[in-house]
């Protein structure tokens, strides 16, 4: 198996701009906005069903926003 490539450095901030991702059964994110600059840390807390896992899924590129924009620098997630 080929060795995996090292992670690329971030090319600017991670930006969520009015991101919406709603699950079929309800819940998710509604017009969430945030900016995480390189070197910053983010802690996510909240009650069950508040959208924490959905937020991480959008940031990881696992969930594609249904509205708004998610990007790293100039590249869309």
URTAPE-V162333 format. One record per helix or strand of 2 or more residues. SS is the DSSP state (2 for helix, 1 for strand). FROM is the first residue (numbers start at 1). LEN is the number of residues. If there is no record, write none. Layout:
BEGIN
SS_FROM_LEN / SS_FROM_LEN
END
This chain:
BEGIN
1_14_9 / 1_28_9 / 2_52_9 / 1_67_6 / 1_75_2
END
